[in-house]
Amino acid sequence: MAEKFERHRQPWTGDELKKLKRLAIKGLGLKAIAKALTRSEESTQAQAKAVGLKIAKLR
């Protein structure tokens, strides 16, 4: 069954963007960042790309 996300299709807030940047700089992986933001991995990846962030690829 598909997982439901609290912030599904909601615009990104300034606080969420700050948290995204902070977690990406710390070197967290996509899955951990998405979970911390209660966003899907796809949404998190797309937003990171839109603001020019690179997210660590953890094995």
Secondary structure, DSSP 8 states (H G I E B T S, - for coil): -----TTTT----HHHHHHHHHHHHHT-BHHHHHHHHT--HHHHHHHHHHTT---B---
